[in-house]
Amino acid sequence: MARGGVNKAVVQIARSAILARGEHPSIDAVRIELGNTGSKTTIHRYLKELDDGSAPADPSAEPIDDELLALVTRLAQRLKEQAQEPIDQAREQYEQQRLALEAELIQLRQDHAQLEKKHDIQGAALAKESEALSDTRSMLQTEQTRNAGLNQALADFELRLQDKDEQIRSLEEKHLHARDALEHYRNAVKEQREQEQSRHESQVQQLQMELRQAQQSALVRQDEITQLHRDNERLLTENRGTLRELSLLQDQLKHSNQRQDQLLEQATRVDSERTLLQERLRVALLDSQTLKQSVDEQTQLNQSLEKQLTQAQDSLRLATTVAAAPDAAEPKKT
């Protein structure tokens, strides 16, 4: 079926114009005359009908040389057309394949660019996570140092508390000794009074004097015991304050241990995330290598197709040369 409005009439007009110029109306010449439109097969069919329709009624009237020349020319033209059709098909197929491969290559390059961008993003994320991990480790080391200081302070307070306990025990022992001494003294005075009551009344005044001295000594002892009680209360108050400080330090140590556990857990999580990012980076690198290999294979395929096209063009030139040979070699008749 003719394309672009080519029919037998326009082919006949183009053929007549070429013959009027004294040229051979070949398929290519007619197609050029028509403005490079129309199928070569259709033009060939119309030219054959026109040649058959314009053949002389009496075959004997036409010289045999012209008849042979026309036959050879038509055969050469048909050979040229038959050789041109697969070349055109191969060229069109190559063009389609080339366009498809170029589109695929562009897509592969875009994918590769996206992978490189993703790789850069993941690398930046990995660097950020590494920095966060370094900061976390620094904070952990600071907390560990602070924890060690708190432990040392706690040990110092425990030593101080032990010293306070020793002082309290010593005061309690002194208080017991003083009480025992006072009790012993009271018992001794009582025994002495009982013994002295049987003595002469003349010694009562002397005994009363001694009693007053003993009472003064007891008062001194009582003052010492009171002072000991005061010292004991003061030490108990200091002990309670020390216990409060110890409780506060224990709470701080507990919070510090909890903070240390949180930091350790955070460091473990950051290590896990960094491992995951490294694995993703490795997969992205493998995908990038695969894409590069695919691009190389597509490049090799393009080179192979270009070689095939070159071979087809060489075959076309060879066929054109063979088809043009009969036109150039016109037989001579005597």
URZIPE-V827400 format. One record per residue. N is the residue number from 1. RES is the residue in one small letter. PHI is phi in whole degrees, 0 to 359 (* if undefined). Layout:
BEGIN
n->N res->RES phi->PHI
n->N res->RES phi->PHI
END
This chain:
BEGIN
n->1 res->m phi->*
n->2 res->a phi->289
n->3 res->r phi->247
n->4 res->g phi->69
n->5 res->g phi->78
n->6 res->v phi->281
n->7 res->n phi->224
n->8 res->k phi->294
n->9 res->a phi->294
n->10 res->v phi->292
n->11 res->v phi->297
n->12 res->q phi->296
n->13 res->i phi->296
n->14 res->a phi->295
n->15 res->r phi->296
n->16 res->s phi->296
n->17 res->a phi->295
n->18 res->i phi->294
n->19 res->l phi->297
n->20 res->a phi->294
n->21 res->r phi->277
n->22 res->g phi->80
n->23 res->e phi->252
n->24 res->h phi->278
n->25 res->p phi->280
n->26 res->s phi->282
n->27 res->i phi->297
n->28 res->d phi->295
n->29 res->a phi->297
n->30 res->v phi->296
n->31 res->r phi->295
n->32 res->i phi->294
n->33 res->e phi->298
n->34 res->l phi->276
n->35 res->g phi->86
n->36 res->n phi->58
n->37 res->t phi->237
n->38 res->g phi->95
n->39 res->s phi->282
n->40 res->k phi->295
n->41 res->t phi->295
n->42 res->t phi->294
n->43 res->i phi->298
n->44 res->h phi->297
n->45 res->r phi->294
n->46 res->y phi->294
n->47 res->l phi->296
n->48 res->k phi->296
n->49 res->e phi->296
n->50 res->l phi->292
n->51 res->d phi->294
n->52 res->d phi->294
n->53 res->g phi->287
n->54 res->s phi->264
n->55 res->a phi->290
n->56 res->p phi->294
n->57 res->a phi->295
n->58 res->d phi->254
n->59 res->p phi->300
n->60 res->s phi->289
n->61 res->a phi->284
n->62 res->e phi->275
n->63 res->p phi->300
n->64 res->i phi->296
n->65 res->d phi->294
n->66 res->d phi->293
n->67 res->e phi->296
n->68 res->l phi->296
n->69 res->l phi->298
n->70 res->a phi->294
n->71 res->l phi->296
n->72 res->v phi->296
n->73 res->t phi->296
n->74 res->r phi->296
n->75 res->l phi->296
n->76 res->a phi->296
n->77 res->q phi->296
n->78 res->r phi->295
n->79 res->l phi->298
n->80 res->k phi->294
n->81 res->e phi->293
n->82 res->q phi->296
n->83 res->a phi->286
n->84 res->q phi->285
n->85 res->e phi->300
n->86 res->p phi->297
n->87 res->i phi->293
n->88 res->d phi->297
n->89 res->q phi->297
n->90 res->a phi->297
n->91 res->r phi->294
n->92 res->e phi->295
n->93 res->q phi->296
n->94 res->y phi->296
n->95 res->e phi->297
n->96 res->q phi->298
n->97 res->q phi->297
n->98 res->r phi->296
n->99 res->l phi->297
n->100 res->a phi->296
n->101 res->l phi->293
n->102 res->e phi->296
n->103 res->a phi->297
n->104 res->e phi->294
n->105 res->l phi->294
n->106 res->i phi->297
n->107 res->q phi->297
n->108 res->l phi->295
n->109 res->r phi->294
n->110 res->q phi->298
n->111 res->d phi->299
n->112 res->h phi->296
n->113 res->a phi->296
n->114 res->q phi->297
n->115 res->l phi->296
n->116 res->e phi->296
n->117 res->k phi->297
n->118 res->k phi->298
n->119 res->h phi->298
n->120 res->d phi->296
n->121 res->i phi->298
n->122 res->q phi->294
n->123 res->g phi->297
n->124 res->a phi->295
n->125 res->a phi->297
n->126 res->l phi->295
n->127 res->a phi->295
n->128 res->k phi->295
n->129 res->e phi->295
n->130 res->s phi->296
n->131 res->e phi->296
n->132 res->a phi->297
n->133 res->l phi->296
n->134 res->s phi->297
n->135 res->d phi->297
n->136 res->t phi->296
n->137 res->r phi->295
n->138 res->s phi->296
n->139 res->m phi->297
n->140 res->l phi->296
n->141 res->q phi->296
n->142 res->t phi->297
n->143 res->e phi->295
n->144 res->q phi->296
n->145 res->t phi->296
n->146 res->r phi->296
n->147 res->n phi->297
n->148 res->a phi->297
n->149 res->g phi->296
n->150 res->l phi->295
n->151 res->n phi->298
n->152 res->q phi->294
n->153 res->a phi->297
n->154 res->l phi->297
n->155 res->a phi->297
n->156 res->d phi->297
n->157 res->f phi->294
n->158 res->e phi->296
n->159 res->l phi->296
n->160 res->r phi->296
n->161 res->l phi->296
n->162 res->q phi->298
n->163 res->d phi->298
n->164 res->k phi->298
n->165 res->d phi->299
n->166 res->e phi->297
n->167 res->q phi->295
n->168 res->i phi->297
n->169 res->r phi->299
n->170 res->s phi->296
n->171 res->l phi->294
n->172 res->e phi->296
n->173 res->e phi->296
n->174 res->k phi->298
n->175 res->h phi->297
n->176 res->l phi->294
n->177 res->h phi->298
n->178 res->a phi->295
n->179 res->r phi->297
n->180 res->d phi->298
n->181 res->a phi->296
n->182 res->l phi->295
n->183 res->e phi->296
n->184 res->h phi->297
n->185 res->y phi->295
n->186 res->r phi->299
n->187 res->n phi->297
n->188 res->a phi->296
n->189 res->v phi->295
n->190 res->k phi->297
n->191 res->e phi->297
n->192 res->q phi->295
n->193 res->r phi->294
n->194 res->e phi->296
n->195 res->q phi->289
n->196 res->e phi->283
n->197 res->q phi->296
n->198 res->s phi->276
n->199 res->r phi->276
n->200 res->h phi->286
n->201 res->e phi->295
n->202 res->s phi->292
n->203 res->q phi->267
n->204 res->v phi->296
n->205 res->q phi->299
n->206 res->q phi->296
n->207 res->l phi->294
n->208 res->q phi->296
n->209 res->m phi->298
n->210 res->e phi->296
n->211 res->l phi->296
n->212 res->r phi->299
n->213 res->q phi->296
n->214 res->a phi->295
n->215 res->q phi->295
n->216 res->q phi->297
n->217 res->s phi->296
n->218 res->a phi->294
n->219 res->l phi->298
n->220 res->v phi->299
n->221 res->r phi->299
n->222 res->q phi->295
n->223 res->d phi->297
n->224 res->e phi->298
n->225 res->i phi->296
n->226 res->t phi->299
n->227 res->q phi->297
n->228 res->l phi->296
n->229 res->h phi->298
n->230 res->r phi->297
n->231 res->d phi->299
n->232 res->n phi->296
n->233 res->e phi->296
n->234 res->r phi->298
n->235 res->l phi->295
n->236 res->l phi->297
n->237 res->t phi->296
n->238 res->e phi->298
n->239 res->n phi->297
n->240 res->r phi->298
n->241 res->g phi->298
n->242 res->t phi->297
n->243 res->l phi->295
n->244 res->r phi->295
n->245 res->e phi->298
n->246 res->l phi->296
n->247 res->s phi->298
n->248 res->l phi->297
n->249 res->l phi->295
n->250 res->q phi->296
n->251 res->d phi->296
n->252 res->q phi->299
n->253 res->l phi->296
n->254 res->k phi->297
n->255 res->h phi->297
n->256 res->s phi->296
n->257 res->n phi->296
n->258 res->q phi->297
n->259 res->r phi->297
n->260 res->q phi->295
n->261 res->d phi->297
n->262 res->q phi->297
n->263 res->l phi->296
n->264 res->l phi->297
n->265 res->e phi->295
n->266 res->q phi->296
n->267 res->a phi->297
n->268 res->t phi->297
n->269 res->r phi->295
n->270 res->v phi->296
n->271 res->d phi->299
n->272 res->s phi->295
n->273 res->e phi->295
n->274 res->r phi->295
n->275 res->t phi->299
n->276 res->l phi->296
n->277 res->l phi->295
n->278 res->q phi->297
n->279 res->e phi->294
n->280 res->r phi->296
n->281 res->l phi->297
n->282 res->r phi->296
n->283 res->v phi->297
n->284 res->a phi->296
n->285 res->l phi->296
n->286 res->l phi->297
n->287 res->d phi->297
n->288 res->s phi->296
n->289 res->q phi->297
n->290 res->t phi->296
n->291 res->l phi->296
n->292 res->k phi->298
n->293 res->q phi->296
n->294 res->s phi->294
n->295 res->v phi->297
n->296 res->d phi->299
n->297 res->e phi->296
n->298 res->q phi->295
n->299 res->t phi->296
n->300 res->q phi->298
n->301 res->l phi->294
n->302 res->n phi->297
n->303 res->q phi->297
n->304 res->s phi->297
n->305 res->l phi->295
n->306 res->e phi->297
n->307 res->k phi->296
n->308 res->q phi->298
n->309 res->l phi->297
n->310 res->t phi->299
n->311 res->q phi->297
n->312 res->a phi->295
n->313 res->q phi->295
n->314 res->d phi->297
n->315 res->s phi->297
n->316 res->l phi->296
n->317 res->r phi->297
n->318 res->l phi->294
n->319 res->a phi->294
n->320 res->t phi->296
n->321 res->t phi->295
n->322 res->v phi->294
n->323 res->a phi->290
n->324 res->a phi->279
n->325 res->a phi->298
n->326 res->p phi->297
n->327 res->d phi->294
n->328 res->a phi->282
n->329 res->a phi->265
n->330 res->e phi->278
n->331 res->p phi->290
n->332 res->k phi->260
n->333 res->k phi->239
n->334 res->t phi->263
END
